[in-house]
Amino acid sequence: MIWKALACDYDGTIASNDRIGAEALAALRAARAAGLRLILVTGRTFFELLRVCETIDLFDAVVAENGGVLYFPARGVLRDHAPPPPPRLLAELDARGIPFQVGRVIVGTWRAEEARVRDTLRTLGMRMAIAYNRAAVMLLPPGISKGDGVRQAVRALGLAHHDVLALGDAENDLDLFAACGWTGCPVNAVPELKDRADFIFPGENGSGVARAIAGPILGNLLPVARSPRHRLAIGWVAETAEPVEIPERGVNVLIQGDPLSGKSWLAGVLIERLLGRRYAVCVVDPEGDYQVLAPVPGVSWFETRSLQTWDHALERFDHDPAACVVLDLSTLEQERKAALIAAGFGLIRERRRRAGPPHWLVLDEAHYWLGKDGVPDGALGVEDKGLCLVTYCASRLRPSVLAAVDVFLLARTAAAAQLDCLREVLARVPADTADLAAVLPGLPMGEFLLLRTEPAGPRTRTFTAAPRMTSHVRHLGKYADGRLPEARRFFFRAPDGRLVATAGSLGEFFQGVGIVGDDVLAFHAARGDFSRWLLEVFADRELGRYLAKLEGRWNRRELHDLRGALERLLGGAIKRAGEARHALRGV
């Protein structure tokens, strides 16, 4: 269940004929027992609410008088967020024979008196806001609304608004809906509210809402991923400019693609778009690929070498429930990364279940950590949703992880083993997966194939990724044919130190990889010479990182054809650099 709190309107929502009935009361107590916080929201005056609501202590926070008064029963704290009604106004209403009720902040009367009330305000030269609640009308100080009161209550309880489900029925609940991430109402709610609701429940008033809480809400049966209000645009269809969207909540995402296919770019798009919608994101970055996000507002980057640092970094969500935390594990050895990720995921899952944030967890190089002997399902929490797994080797993910994926974002993939894996996994998607082998190997960098298992929207489409706030600019002019001074060239040497060949450009380096002996390649890969040279000479962090990963795979004996892997990686980089230069000349 993604919600941590219910924000419930009183009259017509959980209460009927002034009182919370036995059925609604039992449902609210069941919600508390399930760990949900309860926020009572009403336009009634605080004194009137105390008279009719005998179970006010059941709630963690009370927003009364249409947001003008906040009450926290457990602490006995009562706060007025506006001054009391002006005595001149009360005297004039009384003199005109207008019936009214006075609260700590608001004045309430009937809708039939609206014209006379407005005339009274004009006569007094007084400016007050007017809010409607079915047959009632309320006079409020400017700036006071249910929405503002709920936002303050949510912050005081340490919650994120994305984790709050609002339940209302009348016009003055529109502000309540705007303050919460999710919205629901009974079928007899006013039309304006039903137009803004994510979920409409059968039944009326307290009994209908009670059955909704006890049934689909606590049973985690609401179709969260199908809500049209909660879609995240990650790109567009090139031919039509139509936006391509995925659900913001309630799904797990897999991003699969070859090295330098654009999958890291797409992961960055997803992260930045989630931050733009104020979702909390935790990025587990084993190779240091996401440090580029550090300058983005709201992002906190941590060099993470211990579980204590990991736990300390997660405390950032206590202070900002819309933060992004990047856990950089790149300075650790592979075995220590695996142990830390396994332990850290347990901390994240416990935090998500207790408090909500982080709403999304992004794991790069997922195939290393989620194989047969990787992070166990119990710590991973695939059923909690909000996982984004990034990999170039989906075939190494265990079946239980692949079965939990709802949205597949596929970049260029050429390896037969990966295509076979995807074809098998996607057999459950009602789409023609037989064409994967024809489509994926030829996808240009920056284009992706979307496939999803949930039925909201088109299930299969090719799209171009959206732009990013953070980007990597390659030094195109230095690539294939730019000549380097002798001191900056690459010197291919045999294990005994004997010079075999030199490379004064990336093109010559590519040629050298193809002609030197296997022992020469193994010698340099073991020392990390290839990636170090690319980073020092060309300052190409992206290609350098991919080369470092390739060297690491060779040294861990995960790669059997070092020459072929180097040629594919370098050949693709040279080709793309040449295409980019050609495009620039044509501008």
VOGUKE-346611 format. One line per 5 residues: number of its first residue (from 1); their letters; for each residue y, z, x of C-alpha. Coordinates in Angstrom, 3 decimals, decimal comma. Layout:
% VOGUKE-346611
NUM> a> Y Z X ~ ...
This chain:
% VOGUKE-346611
1> miwka> 0,000 0,000 0,000 ~ 3,312 -1,081 1,512 ~ 5,506 1,357 -0,454 ~ 6,425 4,822 0,702 ~ 8,618 5,777 -2,256
6> lacdy> 9,255 5,053 -5,936 ~ 12,858 5,064 -7,172 ~ 12,516 5,623 -10,940 ~ 15,163 5,307 -13,604 ~ 14,895 8,046 -16,227
11> dgtia> 15,647 6,931 -19,806 ~ 13,508 4,012 -20,969 ~ 11,554 3,873 -17,711 ~ 9,664 7,111 -17,081 ~ 11,145 9,019 -20,039
16> sndri> 10,968 8,309 -23,765 ~ 13,059 10,219 -26,306 ~ 14,683 12,321 -23,581 ~ 11,432 13,625 -22,067 ~ 8,900 12,582 -19,447
21> gaeal> 5,662 12,315 -21,414 ~ 2,296 13,673 -20,326 ~ 1,026 10,227 -19,269 ~ 4,066 9,491 -17,114 ~ 4,016 12,980 -15,635
26> aalra> 0,372 12,619 -14,621 ~ 1,137 9,247 -12,991 ~ 4,067 10,693 -11,029 ~ 1,927 13,576 -9,796 ~ -0,770 11,119 -8,746
31> araag> 1,872 9,184 -6,787 ~ 2,930 12,377 -5,011 ~ -0,702 13,171 -4,225 ~ -1,045 9,660 -2,723 ~ 1,820 10,419 -0,325
36> lrlil> 4,645 8,583 -2,108 ~ 8,141 10,049 -2,179 ~ 9,775 10,170 -5,618 ~ 13,457 9,465 -6,262 ~ 14,797 10,074 -9,770
41> vtgrt> 17,719 7,811 -10,671 ~ 19,792 8,205 -13,838 ~ 23,159 7,651 -15,421 ~ 22,944 10,988 -17,225 ~ 25,266 13,800 -16,248
46> ffell> 23,655 16,310 -13,933 ~ 23,915 19,161 -16,454 ~ 22,339 17,066 -19,213 ~ 19,549 15,990 -16,877 ~ 18,697 19,624 -16,089
51> rvcet> 18,448 20,286 -19,832 ~ 16,010 17,467 -20,618 ~ 13,994 17,159 -17,379 ~ 11,937 20,301 -16,917 ~ 10,031 18,871 -13,921
56> idlfd> 12,987 17,968 -11,720 ~ 11,363 19,799 -8,786 ~ 8,687 17,088 -8,737 ~ 11,208 14,706 -7,142 ~ 12,229 14,531 -3,488
61> avvae> 15,723 13,349 -4,395 ~ 17,739 12,988 -7,590 ~ 20,510 10,402 -7,967 ~ 22,428 11,439 -11,099 ~ 25,602 10,323 -12,836
66> nggvl> 25,036 6,692 -11,862 ~ 25,156 7,510 -8,148 ~ 27,988 10,047 -8,238 ~ 25,777 13,093 -7,662 ~ 22,861 13,601 -5,234
71> yfpar> 20,468 16,538 -5,509 ~ 17,578 17,448 -3,202 ~ 15,450 19,980 -5,135 ~ 13,307 21,243 -2,236 ~ 16,413 22,208 -0,251
76> gvlrd> 18,600 23,096 -3,214 ~ 21,336 20,796 -1,881 ~ 23,786 19,347 -4,416 ~ 26,396 16,788 -3,328 ~ 29,190 15,212 -5,338
81> happp> 30,217 11,817 -3,975 ~ 33,444 11,551 -5,966 ~ 36,044 13,898 -7,485 ~ 35,642 15,277 -11,022 ~ 37,099 13,309 -13,975
86> pprll> 40,909 13,590 -14,182 ~ 42,021 16,173 -16,783 ~ 44,640 13,700 -18,093 ~ 41,883 11,255 -18,992 ~ 39,822 13,881 -20,799
91> aelda> 42,838 15,086 -22,726 ~ 43,787 11,562 -23,840 ~ 40,216 10,717 -24,918 ~ 40,126 13,918 -26,942 ~ 43,518 13,218 -28,500
96> rgipf> 42,309 9,793 -29,634 ~ 39,156 11,201 -31,166 ~ 36,843 9,348 -28,776 ~ 33,526 11,234 -28,391 ~ 32,567 11,769 -24,754
101> qvgrv> 30,436 13,824 -22,413 ~ 31,774 15,127 -19,097 ~ 29,745 15,311 -15,910 ~ 30,555 16,428 -12,411 ~ 31,848 12,925 -11,628
106> ivgtw> 31,510 10,604 -14,631 ~ 32,557 10,461 -18,261 ~ 30,059 9,045 -20,754 ~ 30,595 7,664 -24,243 ~ 29,180 5,018 -26,570
111> raeea> 29,474 1,271 -26,140 ~ 31,133 1,001 -29,539 ~ 34,094 2,920 -28,079 ~ 34,608 0,531 -25,160 ~ 37,742 -1,139 -26,513
116> rvrdt> 39,471 2,181 -27,194 ~ 38,407 3,505 -23,794 ~ 39,876 0,473 -22,019 ~ 43,117 0,881 -23,965 ~ 43,233 4,530 -22,904
121> lrtlg> 42,867 3,599 -19,255 ~ 45,625 0,985 -19,540 ~ 47,952 3,488 -21,213 ~ 47,369 6,033 -18,440 ~ 47,580 3,420 -15,677
126> mrmai> 44,247 4,694 -14,446 ~ 41,650 2,589 -12,609 ~ 38,007 3,453 -13,228 ~ 34,828 1,391 -13,161 ~ 32,842 0,858 -16,359
131> aynra> 29,040 0,710 -16,259 ~ 26,702 -0,104 -19,133 ~ 23,402 1,477 -20,075 ~ 22,134 -0,159 -23,276 ~ 24,139 1,577 -26,074
136> avmll> 26,049 3,853 -23,676 ~ 29,032 3,211 -21,436 ~ 30,131 5,265 -18,412 ~ 33,471 5,681 -16,648 ~ 33,074 6,085 -12,894
141> ppgis> 35,406 6,425 -9,932 ~ 35,664 3,097 -8,053 ~ 32,902 2,558 -5,498 ~ 30,307 4,718 -7,243 ~ 27,074 3,042 -8,354
146> kgdgv> 23,386 3,734 -8,665 ~ 22,806 1,453 -5,716 ~ 25,069 3,405 -3,367 ~ 23,510 6,684 -4,454 ~ 19,998 5,359 -3,899
151> rqavr> 20,885 3,997 -0,442 ~ 22,143 7,432 0,578 ~ 19,022 9,117 -0,795 ~ 16,749 6,644 0,995 ~ 18,544 7,268 4,300
156> algla> 18,427 11,041 3,813 ~ 14,654 10,859 3,301 ~ 14,233 8,817 6,489 ~ 12,930 5,748 4,655 ~ 13,521 2,012 4,968
161> hhdvl> 14,701 0,255 1,824 ~ 11,914 -2,317 2,284 ~ 9,422 0,476 1,598 ~ 10,926 1,545 -1,744 ~ 9,813 0,172 -5,131
166> algda> 12,523 0,492 -7,799 ~ 11,550 0,914 -11,468 ~ 14,233 0,434 -14,125 ~ 14,965 -1,025 -17,556 ~ 18,716 -1,397 -18,248
171> endld> 21,902 -3,085 -17,021 ~ 23,009 -0,232 -14,766 ~ 19,682 -0,557 -12,898 ~ 20,790 -3,839 -11,353 ~ 22,477 -1,842 -8,590
176> lfaac> 19,307 0,211 -8,216 ~ 17,310 -2,996 -7,779 ~ 19,759 -4,295 -5,181 ~ 19,324 -1,128 -3,101 ~ 15,516 -1,300 -2,902
181> gwtgc> 13,159 -3,729 -1,265 ~ 10,916 -4,220 -4,310 ~ 11,544 -4,083 -8,037 ~ 9,583 -3,655 -11,266 ~ 10,319 -3,059 -14,930
186> pvnav> 8,564 -2,701 -18,301 ~ 8,310 -5,736 -20,513 ~ 11,020 -4,390 -22,859 ~ 13,659 -4,250 -20,093 ~ 16,936 -6,121 -20,599
191> pelkd> 16,720 -9,842 -19,670 ~ 19,134 -9,541 -16,731 ~ 16,840 -7,003 -15,086 ~ 13,646 -8,938 -15,770 ~ 15,207 -11,909 -13,965
196> radfi> 15,529 -9,740 -10,829 ~ 12,130 -8,036 -11,028 ~ 9,270 -8,741 -8,640 ~ 6,817 -7,312 -11,164 ~ 6,969 -6,977 -14,955
201> fpgen> 4,549 -4,465 -16,436 ~ 3,018 -4,566 -19,919 ~ 3,867 -1,758 -22,283 ~ 7,181 -0,103 -23,082 ~ 9,183 2,775 -21,662
206> gsgva> 7,375 5,723 -20,085 ~ 3,863 4,789 -21,164 ~ 4,073 1,259 -19,735 ~ 5,477 2,419 -16,419 ~ 2,956 5,272 -16,263
211> raiag> 0,070 2,845 -16,594 ~ 1,637 0,604 -13,930 ~ 1,929 3,497 -11,468 ~ -1,587 4,792 -12,107 ~ -3,081 1,294 -12,050
216> pilgn> -1,748 -1,604 -9,970 ~ 0,831 0,345 -7,934 ~ -1,412 3,131 -6,639 ~ -4,403 0,790 -6,687 ~ -2,592 -1,583 -4,309
221> llpva> -3,252 -4,454 -6,706 ~ 0,218 -5,978 -7,034 ~ 0,462 -9,531 -5,600 ~ 3,024 -8,711 -2,924 ~ 2,535 -11,955 -0,993
226> rsprh> 3,301 -14,061 -4,076 ~ 6,773 -12,682 -4,779 ~ 9,242 -15,612 -4,724 ~ 12,058 -13,243 -3,711 ~ 10,366 -12,267 -0,464
231> rlaig> 9,938 -15,488 1,507 ~ 10,828 -16,042 5,141 ~ 12,009 -19,493 6,246 ~ 10,531 -20,379 9,660 ~ 11,248 -24,119 9,782
236> wvaet> 11,511 -27,267 7,721 ~ 9,676 -30,465 6,878 ~ 11,206 -33,139 9,108 ~ 11,010 -35,929 6,519 ~ 12,658 -34,027 3,647
241> aepve> 14,487 -31,066 5,289 ~ 12,661 -28,869 2,787 ~ 12,382 -25,295 4,114 ~ 8,945 -24,032 5,072 ~ 8,418 -20,397 4,106
246> iperg> 5,816 -17,695 4,484 ~ 5,624 -14,303 2,718 ~ 7,678 -11,513 4,266 ~ 5,077 -8,860 3,459 ~ 1,441 -8,552 2,503
251> vnvli> -0,031 -11,099 4,948 ~ -1,488 -11,341 8,447 ~ -0,425 -14,328 10,559 ~ -2,212 -16,167 13,375 ~ -0,214 -18,392 15,760
256> qgdpl> -2,626 -20,566 17,785 ~ -1,757 -23,220 20,332 ~ -2,326 -24,501 23,843 ~ -0,127 -23,300 26,725 ~ 3,347 -24,881 26,516
261> sgksw> 2,698 -26,022 22,940 ~ 5,601 -24,028 21,477 ~ 3,639 -21,109 20,031 ~ 5,766 -18,508 21,876 ~ 8,885 -20,204 20,522
266> lagvl> 7,527 -19,950 16,979 ~ 6,624 -16,290 17,490 ~ 10,235 -15,732 18,559 ~ 11,468 -17,526 15,440 ~ 9,355 -15,230 13,272
271> ierll> 10,608 -12,107 15,052 ~ 14,275 -13,107 14,875 ~ 14,029 -14,075 11,188 ~ 12,357 -10,757 10,345 ~ 15,136 -8,902 12,165
276> grrya> 17,676 -10,899 10,169 ~ 16,088 -9,534 6,988 ~ 16,178 -5,991 8,446 ~ 12,435 -5,582 8,880 ~ 11,169 -3,295 11,631
281> vcvvd> 9,128 -5,159 14,252 ~ 7,018 -3,912 17,163 ~ 6,123 -6,496 19,826 ~ 3,223 -5,694 22,156 ~ 3,962 -7,935 25,155
286> pegdy> 1,184 -7,889 27,768 ~ 2,710 -10,583 30,016 ~ 6,465 -9,951 29,770 ~ 7,104 -13,106 27,729 ~ 9,416 -11,426 25,177
291> qvlap> 11,961 -9,814 27,485 ~ 14,228 -12,691 26,473 ~ 14,701 -10,868 23,134 ~ 16,355 -7,871 24,821 ~ 19,985 -9,094 24,321
296> vpgvs> 19,482 -9,547 20,558 ~ 21,261 -6,806 18,540 ~ 18,784 -4,218 17,294 ~ 16,166 -4,967 19,986 ~ 15,025 -2,220 22,373
301> wfetr> 12,934 -3,222 25,409 ~ 10,640 -0,737 27,166 ~ 8,654 -1,161 30,360 ~ 5,501 0,532 29,142 ~ 3,020 2,002 31,606
306> slqtw> 1,735 5,031 29,688 ~ 0,925 6,225 26,195 ~ 3,827 8,684 26,458 ~ 6,274 5,809 26,976 ~ 4,639 3,901 24,122
311> dhale> 5,019 6,903 21,777 ~ 8,610 7,487 22,910 ~ 9,467 3,838 22,214 ~ 8,108 4,109 18,669 ~ 10,542 6,960 17,999
316> rfdhd> 13,225 4,271 17,886 ~ 12,074 3,555 14,328 ~ 12,944 7,134 13,330 ~ 16,592 6,429 14,147 ~ 16,712 2,828 12,921
321> paacv> 14,139 1,693 10,320 ~ 15,210 -1,922 10,966 ~ 14,749 -1,863 14,758 ~ 12,735 -4,171 16,993 ~ 10,803 -2,521 19,818
326> vldls> 9,349 -4,646 22,652 ~ 6,605 -2,899 24,644 ~ 6,349 -4,746 27,986 ~ 2,984 -4,082 29,665 ~ 3,303 -6,808 32,298
331> tleqe> 3,290 -4,457 35,300 ~ -0,163 -3,037 34,469 ~ -3,571 -4,259 35,557 ~ -5,702 -5,908 32,882 ~ -8,016 -2,917 32,402
336> rkaal> -5,113 -0,498 31,962 ~ -3,465 -2,859 29,484 ~ -6,636 -2,922 27,374 ~ -6,962 0,870 27,333 ~ -3,270 1,383 26,531
341> iaagf> -3,278 -1,182 23,722 ~ -6,367 0,407 22,147 ~ -4,772 3,879 22,207 ~ -1,296 2,635 21,244 ~ -2,522 0,785 18,188
346> glire> -3,831 4,071 16,836 ~ -0,324 5,554 17,140 ~ 1,226 2,554 15,419 ~ -1,207 2,625 12,519 ~ -0,694 6,341 11,934
351> rrrra> 3,084 5,824 11,977 ~ 2,947 2,852 9,612 ~ 0,872 4,783 7,098 ~ 3,060 7,868 7,321 ~ 6,580 6,446 7,514
356> gpphw> 6,455 2,666 6,936 ~ 8,075 1,062 10,020 ~ 7,201 -0,970 11,919 ~ 6,639 -3,380 9,059 ~ 5,341 -6,062 11,445
361> lvlde> 3,266 -5,800 14,612 ~ 3,254 -8,814 16,958 ~ 0,458 -8,947 19,559 ~ 0,592 -11,619 22,246 ~ -2,516 -12,843 24,114
366> ahywl> -4,519 -11,414 21,204 ~ -7,825 -12,903 22,413 ~ -7,921 -10,422 25,304 ~ -7,637 -7,351 23,093 ~ -9,344 -8,269 19,812
371> gkdgv> -12,678 -9,628 20,949 ~ -16,071 -8,088 20,291 ~ -15,352 -5,021 22,438 ~ -11,594 -4,879 21,865 ~ -9,393 -2,650 19,702
376> pdgal> -11,631 -1,464 16,829 ~ -10,833 -2,476 13,273 ~ -10,115 1,133 12,361 ~ -7,244 1,332 14,856 ~ -6,015 -2,213 14,236
381> gvedk> -5,602 -1,774 10,476 ~ -5,869 -5,401 9,368 ~ -5,933 -4,236 5,753 ~ -2,424 -2,790 6,174 ~ -1,136 -6,362 6,701
386> glclv> 1,937 -7,273 8,734 ~ -0,002 -8,376 11,841 ~ 1,063 -11,453 13,814 ~ -1,491 -12,467 16,446 ~ -0,495 -15,007 19,122
391> tycas> -3,225 -16,727 21,132 ~ -4,377 -19,930 22,810 ~ -8,039 -18,994 22,325 ~ -8,769 -18,087 18,688 ~ -12,479 -18,538 19,336
396> rlrps> -12,498 -15,268 21,296 ~ -11,193 -13,223 18,354 ~ -13,995 -11,403 16,570 ~ -14,964 -12,616 13,078 ~ -13,532 -9,580 11,246
401> vlaav> -10,086 -10,297 12,721 ~ -10,168 -14,009 11,893 ~ -11,359 -13,248 8,360 ~ -8,281 -11,053 7,804 ~ -5,776 -13,838 8,592
406> dvfll> -3,821 -15,111 5,572 ~ -1,405 -17,563 7,224 ~ -2,304 -19,933 10,087 ~ 0,536 -21,434 12,149 ~ -1,069 -23,959 14,464
411> artaa> 0,579 -25,631 17,444 ~ -0,924 -28,382 19,574 ~ -4,579 -27,499 20,266 ~ -6,832 -29,870 22,188 ~ -9,853 -27,808 23,301
416> aaqld> -12,970 -28,665 21,304 ~ -14,076 -25,007 21,153 ~ -10,783 -23,981 19,526 ~ -10,853 -26,865 17,048 ~ -14,427 -26,002 16,059
421> clrev> -13,461 -22,345 15,595 ~ -10,458 -23,195 13,434 ~ -12,474 -25,657 11,365 ~ -15,067 -22,957 10,660 ~ -12,533 -20,246 9,850
426> larvp> -10,435 -22,523 7,658 ~ -13,403 -23,625 5,593 ~ -12,238 -21,005 3,057 ~ -8,847 -22,729 2,698 ~ -8,773 -25,420 -0,029
431> adtad> -7,541 -28,112 2,338 ~ -9,023 -30,921 4,391 ~ -9,820 -29,104 7,635 ~ -11,907 -32,039 8,879 ~ -8,660 -33,668 10,026
436> laavl> -7,763 -30,796 12,382 ~ -9,316 -32,622 15,328 ~ -7,178 -35,658 14,525 ~ -3,896 -33,779 13,937 ~ -3,702 -30,782 16,270
441> pglpm> -4,270 -32,453 19,675 ~ -1,385 -34,848 19,052 ~ 1,214 -32,441 17,675 ~ 4,471 -32,718 19,668 ~ 5,918 -29,543 21,132
446> gefll> 7,963 -27,785 18,442 ~ 5,910 -29,110 15,528 ~ 3,307 -27,005 13,771 ~ 0,701 -27,131 11,052 ~ 0,836 -24,440 8,365
451> lrtep> -2,290 -23,452 6,457 ~ -2,593 -20,424 4,208 ~ -5,212 -18,774 2,078 ~ -2,892 -17,302 -0,564 ~ -1,887 -19,671 -3,374
456> agprt> 1,906 -19,213 -3,382 ~ 3,520 -22,530 -2,436 ~ 1,976 -25,521 -0,618 ~ -1,012 -24,405 1,431 ~ -0,983 -27,128 4,081
461> rtfta> 2,007 -28,842 5,684 ~ 3,406 -29,964 9,029 ~ 6,828 -28,623 9,971 ~ 9,434 -28,259 12,701 ~ 10,268 -24,746 13,883
466> aprmt> 13,678 -23,266 13,094 ~ 16,210 -22,703 15,898 ~ 16,384 -19,398 17,714 ~ 19,134 -17,034 18,836 ~ 17,400 -16,772 22,218
471> shvrh> 16,235 -19,865 24,026 ~ 15,012 -20,991 27,425 ~ 16,828 -23,905 29,092 ~ 14,787 -25,805 31,650 ~ 16,310 -27,236 34,824
476> lgkya> 15,328 -30,772 33,887 ~ 16,954 -32,527 36,817 ~ 14,832 -30,684 39,344 ~ 11,461 -31,524 37,905 ~ 9,450 -34,644 38,571
481> dgrlp> 11,455 -36,474 41,226 ~ 14,124 -34,085 42,530 ~ 13,739 -33,628 46,310 ~ 13,731 -30,136 47,796 ~ 14,848 -29,080 51,289
486> earrf> 11,940 -28,463 53,652 ~ 12,284 -24,679 53,551 ~ 11,765 -24,671 49,771 ~ 8,785 -27,019 49,623 ~ 5,262 -25,910 48,717
491> ffrap> 2,808 -25,884 51,631 ~ -0,836 -26,295 50,638 ~ -2,958 -24,382 53,158 ~ -6,668 -23,827 53,612 ~ -8,000 -20,246 53,701
496> dgrlv> -7,864 -20,370 57,534 ~ -4,116 -21,135 57,454 ~ -4,415 -24,823 58,276 ~ -1,699 -26,988 56,642 ~ -3,255 -29,552 54,280
501> atags> -0,321 -31,025 52,335 ~ 3,300 -30,416 51,338 ~ 5,188 -30,936 48,077 ~ 8,945 -31,548 47,886 ~ 9,118 -31,976 44,109
506> lgeff> 7,132 -31,017 41,044 ~ 5,704 -34,546 40,943 ~ 4,415 -34,198 44,509 ~ 3,078 -30,733 43,716 ~ 1,139 -32,234 40,801
511> qgvgi> -0,267 -34,919 43,111 ~ -1,228 -32,305 45,702 ~ -3,178 -30,306 43,124 ~ -5,212 -33,407 42,448 ~ -6,176 -34,167 46,072
516> vgddv> -6,560 -30,886 47,996 ~ -9,894 -29,120 48,156 ~ -11,172 -26,523 45,719 ~ -10,974 -23,871 48,446 ~ -7,251 -24,570 48,897
521> lafha> -6,546 -24,176 45,176 ~ -8,617 -20,987 44,981 ~ -6,825 -19,559 48,031 ~ -3,361 -20,033 46,508 ~ -4,389 -18,965 42,997
526> argdf> -5,818 -15,696 44,316 ~ -2,449 -14,934 45,957 ~ -0,326 -15,996 42,964 ~ 1,423 -18,617 45,130 ~ 1,744 -21,295 42,425
531> srwll> 3,642 -19,190 39,878 ~ 5,768 -17,521 42,538 ~ 6,917 -20,896 43,907 ~ 7,824 -22,227 40,445 ~ 9,840 -19,115 39,647
536> evfad> 11,638 -18,922 43,006 ~ 12,413 -22,626 43,442 ~ 12,907 -23,944 39,909 ~ 13,739 -20,666 38,089 ~ 11,490 -21,873 35,269
541> relgr> 10,339 -18,604 33,763 ~ 8,276 -20,176 31,009 ~ 6,227 -22,514 33,215 ~ 6,019 -19,806 35,882 ~ 4,600 -17,340 33,364
546> ylakl> 1,993 -19,813 32,199 ~ 0,973 -20,485 35,789 ~ 0,720 -16,719 36,402 ~ -1,516 -16,388 33,360 ~ -3,679 -19,249 34,594
551> egrwn> -3,971 -17,588 38,021 ~ -4,916 -14,328 36,368 ~ -7,630 -16,001 34,316 ~ -9,021 -17,609 37,484 ~ -9,060 -14,309 39,341
556> rrelh> -10,822 -12,618 36,404 ~ -13,429 -15,391 36,454 ~ -12,494 -16,510 32,946 ~ -11,631 -20,043 34,127 ~ -14,196 -22,419 35,579
561> dlrga> -12,106 -25,554 36,213 ~ -9,001 -24,459 38,091 ~ -7,964 -27,974 39,103 ~ -8,278 -29,335 35,568 ~ -6,293 -26,453 34,090
566> lerll> -3,510 -26,904 36,650 ~ -3,353 -30,645 36,071 ~ -3,140 -30,263 32,293 ~ -0,400 -27,652 32,528 ~ 1,704 -29,439 35,145
571> ggaik> 1,161 -32,897 33,693 ~ 2,392 -31,757 30,296 ~ 5,477 -30,114 31,839 ~ 6,381 -33,252 33,810 ~ 5,911 -35,459 30,770
576> ragea> 8,130 -33,279 28,575 ~ 10,803 -33,035 31,262 ~ 10,851 -36,839 31,557 ~ 11,096 -37,259 27,778 ~ 13,949 -34,772 27,644
581> rhalr> 15,862 -36,576 30,431 ~ 15,368 -39,885 28,643 ~ 16,682 -38,402 25,411 ~ 19,729 -36,975 27,184 ~ 20,554 -40,366 28,719
586> gv> 20,454 -41,916 25,271 ~ 23,017 -39,486 23,867
